[in-house]
């Protein structure tokens, strides 16, 4: 009779394969979860950065409109905004005076004052600012009364 010297080795191999596959699967799942966590944390920090850049672009738009009003006392864009490129981002700016409309960004509630609405855009983040500017018709003095962020 032929004696089998390999008895028991096959049984150990049969239990080792599923164990190795199970441990390998758990390690791969942990690695994939780690990649997703790093990705989403990175996106959230970039989102904060882009939002701040959109706010800075919006403020630049307000200041640009103030300069245009100082140079030309009757400057107004009414229903159509003008666009300004700021460091790779864009800003849409509406300048209104004595306008009351339903569909426009120009809903000036106080007569004689300029209303500047600036929409800053950085990647997929938007921030809107509104400023009120009072210009004296007699001596041409311009005073910024308020600059505030408004909800989109």
Rosetta silent file (secondary structure, phi, psi, omega in degrees, C-alpha in Angstrom):
SEQUENCE: XXXXXXXXXXXXXXXXXXXXXXXXXXXXXXXXXXXXXXXXXXXXXXXXXXXXXXXXXXXXXXXXXXXXXXXXXXXXXXXXXXXXXXXXXXXXXXXXXXXXXXXXXXXXXXXXXXXXXXXXXXXXXXXXXXXXXXXXXXXXXXXXXXXXXXXX
SCORE:     score description
SCORE:     0.000 S_00000001
   1 L     0.000  141.526 -177.654    0.000    0.000    0.000 S_00000001
   2 L   -90.359  129.622 -177.787    1.205    3.493   -0.881 S_00000001
   3 L   -93.094  132.923  178.895    1.440    5.830    2.023 S_00000001
   4 L   -88.569  111.585  179.215    0.336    9.472    1.500 S_00000001
   5 L   -83.340   -5.239 -176.095    2.902   11.772    3.075 S_00000001
   6 L  -103.638   22.838 -178.446    0.840   14.861    2.307 S_00000001
   7 L   -71.633  134.561  177.952   -2.077   14.206    4.599 S_00000001
   8 L    93.800  -23.420 -178.717   -3.326   17.295    6.379 S_00000001
   9 H   -71.380  -40.475  179.058   -1.541   19.783    4.143 S_00000001
  10 H   -63.792  -36.273  179.213   -4.499   20.154    1.779 S_00000001
  11 H   -68.265  -39.255  178.397   -6.856   20.800    4.652 S_00000001
  12 H   -67.438  -39.013  178.549   -4.637   23.571    6.009 S_00000001
  13 H   -66.015  -33.778  179.744   -4.395   25.157    2.552 S_00000001
  14 H   -68.714  -29.789  178.134   -8.167   25.065    2.168 S_00000001
  15 H   -87.669  -24.531 -178.683   -8.633   27.144    5.308 S_00000001
  16 H   -74.226  -36.476 -177.770   -5.745   29.517    4.573 S_00000001
  17 H   -61.748  -51.766  178.724   -7.080   30.694    1.179 S_00000001
  18 H   -63.101  -33.828  179.178  -10.422   32.096    2.441 S_00000001
  19 H   -65.733  -44.729  178.619   -8.655   33.700    5.416 S_00000001
  20 H   -64.092  -42.399  178.705   -6.134   35.457    3.177 S_00000001
  21 H   -64.314  -40.054  179.391   -8.894   36.586    0.810 S_00000001
  22 H   -65.459  -46.772  179.519  -11.011   37.889    3.709 S_00000001
  23 H   -65.139  -41.217  177.241   -8.126   39.825    5.262 S_00000001
  24 H   -62.308  -40.852  177.965   -7.123   41.197    1.847 S_00000001
  25 H   -63.723  -40.998  178.303  -10.696   42.347    1.192 S_00000001
  26 H   -64.273  -41.567  179.055  -10.855   44.143    4.549 S_00000001
  27 H   -63.750  -41.930  178.896   -7.543   45.897    3.827 S_00000001
  28 H   -65.284  -41.284  177.360   -8.762   47.004    0.393 S_00000001
  29 H   -61.813  -41.568  178.780  -12.037   48.342    1.884 S_00000001
  30 H   -64.620  -40.469  179.058  -10.096   50.340    4.481 S_00000001
  31 H   -64.657  -43.226  179.141   -7.849   51.765    1.744 S_00000001
  32 H   -64.806  -42.621  177.331  -10.835   52.777   -0.410 S_00000001
  33 H   -61.578  -40.145  177.946  -12.556   54.398    2.576 S_00000001
  34 H   -63.312  -40.229  178.340   -9.346   56.305    3.348 S_00000001
  35 H   -63.264  -43.760  178.680   -9.129   57.587   -0.224 S_00000001
  36 H   -63.991  -41.142  179.748  -12.739   58.845   -0.060 S_00000001
  37 H   -63.426  -44.927  178.953  -12.149   60.552    3.288 S_00000001
  38 H   -63.695  -40.137  179.537   -9.034   62.326    1.993 S_00000001
  39 H   -62.290  -49.563 -177.213  -10.890   63.373   -1.185 S_00000001
  40 H   -69.253  -34.600  175.112  -13.874   64.851    0.664 S_00000001
  41 H   -65.832  -39.237  176.952  -11.700   66.643    3.225 S_00000001
  42 H   -64.655  -41.706  179.165   -9.706   68.144    0.376 S_00000001
  43 H   -64.531  -38.767 -178.670  -12.851   69.257   -1.417 S_00000001
  44 H   -68.618  -37.180  178.364  -14.250   70.933    1.681 S_00000001
  45 H   -71.017  -36.018  175.070  -11.059   72.918    2.265 S_00000001
  46 H   -67.354  -34.853  178.017  -10.967   73.971   -1.392 S_00000001
  47 H   -61.451  -41.509  177.459  -14.644   74.955   -1.098 S_00000001
  48 H   -65.087  -42.262  179.739  -13.830   77.343    1.741 S_00000001
  49 H   -63.584  -46.492 -178.993  -10.924   78.777   -0.255 S_00000001
  50 H   -66.751  -34.851  177.235  -13.017   79.271   -3.404 S_00000001
  51 H   -65.037  -41.219  177.161  -15.823   80.838   -1.402 S_00000001
  52 H   -65.660  -37.987  177.743  -13.385   83.352    0.102 S_00000001
  53 H   -67.376  -36.286  176.458  -12.004   84.081   -3.360 S_00000001
  54 H   -65.498  -38.425  176.988  -15.547   84.650   -4.670 S_00000001
  55 H   -64.744  -43.308  178.153  -16.151   87.104   -1.812 S_00000001
  56 H   -63.746  -39.540  177.354  -12.919   88.960   -2.627 S_00000001
  57 H   -64.783  -39.412  177.682  -13.897   89.087   -6.304 S_00000001
  58 H   -63.448  -41.020  177.525  -17.316   90.459   -5.330 S_00000001
  59 H   -65.441  -38.127  176.884  -15.723   93.213   -3.227 S_00000001
  60 H   -61.462  -38.830  177.100  -13.451   94.080   -6.133 S_00000001
  61 H   -63.631  -40.467  177.635  -16.547   94.451   -8.288 S_00000001
  62 H   -62.687  -46.783 -178.326  -18.134   96.829   -5.777 S_00000001
  63 H   -66.348  -34.111  176.289  -14.993   98.974   -5.615 S_00000001
  64 H   -64.894  -42.398  178.973  -14.731   99.021   -9.413 S_00000001
  65 H   -65.044  -38.303  177.893  -18.326  100.256   -9.677 S_00000001
  66 H   -61.673  -43.288  178.170  -17.645  102.952   -7.068 S_00000001
  67 H   -62.973  -40.257  178.676  -14.696  104.184   -9.152 S_00000001
  68 H   -64.627  -38.569  178.968  -16.832  104.222  -12.305 S_00000001
  69 H   -68.316  -39.089  178.728  -19.532  106.236  -10.504 S_00000001
  70 H   -63.722  -39.665 -179.256  -16.960  108.721   -9.185 S_00000001
  71 H   -73.578  -35.657 -179.426  -15.574  109.230  -12.691 S_00000001
  72 L  -131.232  105.709 -170.807  -19.009  109.469  -14.344 S_00000001
  73 L   -62.786  -24.048 -178.786  -21.751  110.750  -12.033 S_00000001
  74 L  -104.859   23.702 -178.296  -24.622  109.353  -14.136 S_00000001
  75 L   -67.617  133.471  177.244  -23.130  105.871  -14.598 S_00000001
  76 L  -160.403  142.384  176.282  -25.712  103.076  -14.548 S_00000001
  77 L  -107.635  -13.047  179.692  -26.016   99.614  -16.050 S_00000001
  78 L    50.989 -113.512 -170.085  -29.685   99.129  -15.093 S_00000001
  79 L   -84.774  -23.297 -177.388  -30.847   95.700  -16.269 S_00000001
  80 L  -107.128  125.637 -178.958  -27.685   94.422  -17.966 S_00000001
  81 L   -80.336  162.056  167.829  -24.569   93.877  -15.862 S_00000001
  82 E  -106.532  153.852 -174.537  -21.015   94.418  -16.930 S_00000001
  83 E  -110.976  142.347 -179.474  -18.438   91.704  -16.340 S_00000001
  84 E  -130.155  133.749  176.261  -15.025   92.067  -14.789 S_00000001
  85 E   -94.839  127.407 -177.181  -12.254   89.456  -14.739 S_00000001
  86 E  -128.531  103.775  174.672  -10.414   89.296  -11.418 S_00000001
  87 L    52.309   43.353  179.774   -7.456   86.950  -11.105 S_00000001
  88 L    87.066   -2.739  176.946   -8.974   84.120  -13.100 S_00000001
  89 E  -114.034  169.438 -178.712  -12.430   84.607  -11.574 S_00000001
  90 E  -124.789  154.428  179.264  -15.348   86.641  -12.866 S_00000001
  91 E  -134.896  133.332  171.311  -17.642   89.270  -11.397 S_00000001
  92 E  -105.923  133.590 -173.293  -20.970   90.510  -12.703 S_00000001
  93 E  -129.411  128.008  174.480  -21.844   94.032  -11.569 S_00000001
  94 E  -110.898  131.061  176.849  -25.169   95.865  -11.681 S_00000001
  95 E  -122.913  122.218 -175.206  -25.225   99.604  -10.996 S_00000001
  96 E  -132.261  150.124  173.571  -28.633  101.208  -10.541 S_00000001
  97 E  -145.525  125.741  179.249  -30.019  104.564   -9.553 S_00000001
  98 L    57.122   41.241  179.055  -33.701  105.344   -9.110 S_00000001
  99 L  -115.640  137.878  173.937  -34.734  101.985  -10.600 S_00000001
 100 E  -135.848  104.578 -179.213  -37.573   99.806   -9.384 S_00000001
 101 L  -127.657  171.079 -179.390  -38.001   96.603  -11.366 S_00000001
 102 L   -99.840  -37.946 -171.965  -39.295   93.135  -10.695 S_00000001
 103 L   -99.884   -9.115 -174.037  -36.867   90.921  -12.595 S_00000001
 104 L   -96.693  167.247  172.166  -33.620   92.835  -12.237 S_00000001
 105 L   -76.058   -7.818 -176.249  -31.032   93.061   -9.510 S_00000001
 106 L   -94.304   89.051  174.366  -31.804   96.781   -9.524 S_00000001
 107 E  -123.300   68.277 -178.018  -34.478   97.357   -6.939 S_00000001
 108 L   -69.070  122.608 -176.989  -33.311  100.623   -5.461 S_00000001
 109 L   -93.661  -18.445 -178.090  -35.566  101.433   -2.558 S_00000001
 110 L  -114.565  124.369 -179.163  -34.136  104.873   -1.779 S_00000001
 111 L   -69.304  143.065  175.930  -34.333  107.609   -4.402 S_00000001
 112 L    87.488   -8.437 -179.935  -31.128  109.400   -5.295 S_00000001
 113 E  -107.090  149.721  174.413  -28.776  106.664   -4.117 S_00000001
 114 E   -87.015  140.867  172.793  -26.801  104.235   -6.182 S_00000001
 115 E  -117.547  124.126 -179.372  -27.254  100.553   -5.563 S_00000001
 116 E  -113.740  122.352  175.686  -24.378   98.304   -6.597 S_00000001
 117 E  -115.399  125.814 -176.239  -24.923   94.551   -6.738 S_00000001
 118 E  -124.792  127.724  179.046  -21.845   92.425   -7.361 S_00000001
 119 E  -113.699  104.552  179.709  -21.874   88.665   -7.949 S_00000001
 120 E   -88.163  140.416 -177.385  -18.412   87.129   -7.505 S_00000001
 121 E  -130.390  124.053  173.571  -17.702   83.713   -8.980 S_00000001
 122 E  -131.499  110.403 -174.923  -14.768   81.435   -8.146 S_00000001
 123 L    58.383 -113.705 -179.621  -15.051   77.965   -9.679 S_00000001
 124 L  -110.196   18.519  179.437  -18.484   76.767   -8.536 S_00000001
 125 E  -109.436  138.189 -179.249  -18.826   79.146   -5.571 S_00000001
 126 E  -127.310  141.172  173.497  -20.795   82.397   -5.748 S_00000001
 127 E  -135.799  135.234 -178.679  -21.014   85.328   -3.315 S_00000001
 128 E  -115.073  132.918  177.729  -23.267   88.368   -3.771 S_00000001
 129 E  -121.190  148.765  175.883  -22.613   91.785   -2.272 S_00000001
 130 E  -130.424  132.903  179.626  -24.799   94.872   -2.243 S_00000001
 131 E  -128.030  147.028  174.540  -23.546   98.390   -1.631 S_00000001
 132 E  -115.453  132.489 -175.978  -25.333  101.716   -1.337 S_00000001
 133 E  -127.218  128.960  178.579  -23.558  104.846   -2.480 S_00000001
 134 E  -105.896  123.899  179.824  -24.730  108.389   -1.899 S_00000001
 135 E  -116.659  122.683  178.077  -23.516  110.982   -4.402 S_00000001
 136 L   -74.822  122.921 -176.989  -24.076  114.653   -3.686 S_00000001
 137 L   -72.236  -22.430 -176.859  -25.410  116.271   -6.878 S_00000001
 138 L   -79.769  -56.158 -175.626  -24.102  119.710   -5.910 S_00000001
 139 L  -106.049   -3.877  175.963  -20.432  119.060   -5.113 S_00000001
 140 L    79.743   10.245  179.972  -20.032  115.480   -6.452 S_00000001
 141 L   -69.312  132.425 -179.870  -18.968  113.989   -3.115 S_00000001
 142 E  -114.295  130.453  178.711  -19.493  110.219   -3.033 S_00000001
 143 E  -128.665  128.934  174.451  -19.911  108.293    0.212 S_00000001
 144 E   -80.145  118.427 -178.668  -20.268  104.551    0.548 S_00000001
 145 E   -84.586  -41.285  179.895  -23.080  104.044    3.051 S_00000001
 146 E  -159.047  148.729  170.712  -22.989  100.287    3.338 S_00000001
 147 E  -132.214  122.706 -178.460  -21.536   97.139    1.848 S_00000001
 148 E  -142.247  152.285  176.079  -23.174   93.895    2.872 S_00000001
 149 E   -86.685  137.162  178.985  -23.341   90.322    1.696 S_00000001
 150 E  -120.102  155.268 -178.162  -26.777   89.136    0.668 S_00000001
 151 L   -68.238  149.002  178.410  -28.104   85.633    0.259 S_00000001
 152 L   -78.121    0.000    0.000  -28.128   84.071   -3.170 S_00000001
